[in-house]
Amino acid sequence: MISDKQFQNELQLIISNAIREDVGAGDISSLACIPISAKGKAKLLVKDEGVIAGVSFAKMIFEFVDSDLKIETFINDGQTVKLGDEVFHVSGSAQSILKAERLVLNSMQRMSAIATKTQSYVKLLEGTLTKILDTRKTTPGFRACEKWAVKIGGGENHRFALYDMIMLKDNHNDFTGGISAAIKKTRVYLKENNLDLKIIVEARNLYEIKEIIENEGVFRILIDNFNYEDTRKAVVLIGNKCYTESSGNINETNIRNYAECGINYISSGALTHSVYNMDLSLKAF
């Protein structure tokens, strides 16, 4: 995974680009009718229910826009919220609060939706040894926040991007000339370039499972689109040779069944690509 420094850099890039996109040369509406010296106070109001996420990110946004803004926090990331809850108050320059408002709301609404969905999956896995993973199926330019929200919801992050973990999927294997060839070439490449990256290999059937475990250096096998019976067989075949991961058409209705096959991880793109934003608002008072 990427380092904390890299992650923080990603967050700052998200903020600076979003402010550039939304504010541009200036918030003309506020500039036109609110004196630059005007002070104000606003509250982050919950109009929904679920797991709140993005509180810490909102503070980063306010700091970026105006370091003199003051935040009083009542509910922290990862806590359950309901209709009418007040998450925080922000006070200071009225123009600054309005400049940051939309980015704060857009970010927190989506992050909270992801954290809420992730927590629902985590609860479905209680009592098993299976952990839930996200994927790279994220909103372009907002990945760091979405993966942060998965963690807040109790899930774990898969690789961040194409550069921090090796994942040999069916197309890689086919283009290379087979699974064994792809694994061997990858191991040579990592050694020649002095890279210490984990290798995950996708399997489409039990025959490919058998071929993968004949090779050394595989950290995890992605058991993709298997039924329950074949998933259980794959887990037995793999044993303690490496970690196991199930993926493909797994949702709330069947995730528990896959976990009970003895799988180590389940990855789900739905955590980030199929959520409905939590309803939040920032109101002056």
N, C-alpha and C positions, 0 to 999 in steps of 0.2 A: 504494500500500500504506500501511498505518498506520505511524505513527512508532514508534521504539524505546520512547519513553515510554508511548505508548498500549499497546504490546504488553506492557510490564512491568506496567502497571496491570491488564491482563487477567489476567496470571498471578497477581497478588496477589489479585484477586477470586476466581479459581478456588480458591486455597488457603484463603482465609477462609471461603468458602461451604462448601467440602468439610469443613473442620474443624467448622464449625457443624453440618453435617448428621451427621457421624460421632461427634463428641465431645459436643456439646450441653452439658449442665450439668456433665459430667465423665465420665472413664473409670472407671466404678464398679468394674469388675473389678480394675483396678490399685490404685485407692484403697483397696479392701477388704483387699488382702493384701500390698501392697508399701509399706514405709515411704517417706515423702516424701524422706528423706535417702539412700535406697539408690542406689548407683551401679551401672552396668552397661555391657556392651559387646556389640555385635551386628555381624554381617557380612551383607552383601548377597550371597547365594549364587545362582549361575546354575545352573538345572536344565534347560537347553535350549541351543539354539545360534542364532546370528543376529547382528544389529547391536544393541548396547546403546544405549538412549536414555533420557533423563530423569535422568541423574546430576546435572546442574546444577540441574534442577528439584527433585530430592530435597533438595539442599542448601538450597534456598529454603524448602522445607517444614520441615526441621529448624530453620532459623533462625527461622521464624515461630513454631514451637511452643516453642522454647527456645534462645535465642541462646548459651547456655553449652555446648551440645552440640558435640563435636569430631568432624570427619570426616577420615578418612585415605583418600585415593582411590588406587586401583591401576589402574583402567580408566576411560577417559574416553568421553564421548558420541561415537558414530560408530565405535568400535572393534568388531571382531568378537569374539564371546565363544563359549565352549563349555561343556559340562557340567562343573561343578566349579569354575569360575572364581569368584574373589571380587572384586567390583567396588569395594566400599569397606567400611570399618569405621566405626561410629559409637559414640561413648562419652560417658558423662555420666549424667544422671538417668535411672534405669530407667523411671520413670513417663513421662517425656517421650518416650523412645524408643518405648515402647508406644503412646503417644498418636498419634505420627506414623506408626507402622508401616503401617497399612492404606492410608492415602493415598499413601505412598511406593510401596508395592507396586502398587496399582491403577494409578497413573500410569505407573510405569516399565514395567510389563508391557504396557500398551497402546501406549505410545510406542515401545517396542522392537519390537513387532510391526509397527507402521507403518513405522519406519525400515528394518526388514528387508525388508518387501515393496517399499518404494520403491527400495532398493538393487538388488533383483532386477530391477526394471524398468529402472533406469539401466544395468545391465550388458547388458540385451538391446538397448539403444540405442547401445552403444559402436560407434564408427566412423561414426555418422551425425551430422547436424547438429541432430537433434531433441532437445528437452528435455521432461522429464516434469513436469506440473503437477498439483497437487491440485485439489479443488473445495470447495464449501460443504456437501458431504454429510458432515458431521462430527457428533460426539456433542454434543447441546445442553449448553452450559456448559463444554465442554472443548476448544473449537476452537483456542485459542491453543496448547495443548500438542500437539494433533494436527498442526497446521501446522508447529510447531517440529520435530516428529519427522520430517516429510517433508524438511525442510531437512537434518537430521542424516543422513538416508538418501541424500542427494545430489540430491534433487528440488528443484523450485522452487514457490513459492507463487503461486496465482492470486490473485484479490482476496480480502481477508480477510472482507468482509461486503458488504452492499448499499450501503454508503455511501462506499466508497473506489475504486470503478470502475463505469463504466456498462456493463451487459451487456443488449443488446436481444435478447431471445429471441423465439421464435415467437409467444408470447402477447402480448408487448409490441407486436410489429409488427401482429398481427391486431387487437388492441384499438384501436390508434392509427389504423388504416386503411391500413396498408402499410409496407413497409420504408423507403422514401424519406421518407415523412411522419414516421416515428418518428425517423429520423436528424436530419432538419431541426429538428424540435421539440426534440430533445435538445440540439443545438448552441445553439439559441436560449436554452434553459433554463440551460445552463452559462455562457453569456456574461452573461445577466441576473443570475445569482447569483454571478458572479466565481469560478467553480469550474474548477480545472484537473484534470480527470479524463479518463482514457483511455476510448475507446468501443470496445466489442467488439460485433459484430453476428452473430447466428446465421443461417446459410443452410441451407435444407432441400433445395435442388437447384441445378443449374447456372444456371438462369434467375435465381434470387435472388442468386447470386454476381455475375452480370453487373449486376444492379440496384445492389447494394451498392457495387461499384467505380466506379459512375457518380457516387457521392456523395463529398464531401470530408470529412475529419476522422475517418475510421475507422482505428483503431489495429490491430485484428486482426479477422479473420473466422473465426468458428467453423463449421467444415465438419462438420456434424452428421449422423452415421449414413450417410455416403457409402460406397460400395464402393471398392475400390482404383482401378479404372479412372476413376471420376468424381472421386476425390480427386486423381489425377494431372492430370486435365483442369482441375480447380479451381486447382491450384497454378500451372499454366501461365497461366490466365486472370488470376490475381491478380498474378503476376510480382512486381515490387518495390513495388507500390502500398501494401501493408501486410503485416503478419505473418499467418501462417496457423496454425490450431489444429484438430486433429481430435479428435473425441469420439464416444462412443456405441458400446457393445458392443466396446470394445477391451480385450484382456486379454493374458496372457502368450503365447498362441498366435498372435496376429496383430499385436502391437504393432510388431514389426520390419518387417512388410510395409507398414504405414502410414508408418513413418518413412522407408522407402525410396521413398515417393511424393514426397519432398522437402518434407514438412511441417515447420514451425518448432517447433511444440509439440503435445504430446498430453496431454489432460487426462483424468484417471481418478478417478472417485469411489471405485473399489475400493481405492485406497491407504488410505483412512480408514474405509470402511464395511464392508469385507470382510476382516478380519484376525483371526487367532487369537492371543490374548495369549501373550507369552513367559512361560515358567514361571520365576518368581523367588521367593526366600524371604528373610526377614530372621531370622537365627538368633542367639540369645544364645550367647556362648562365654566 
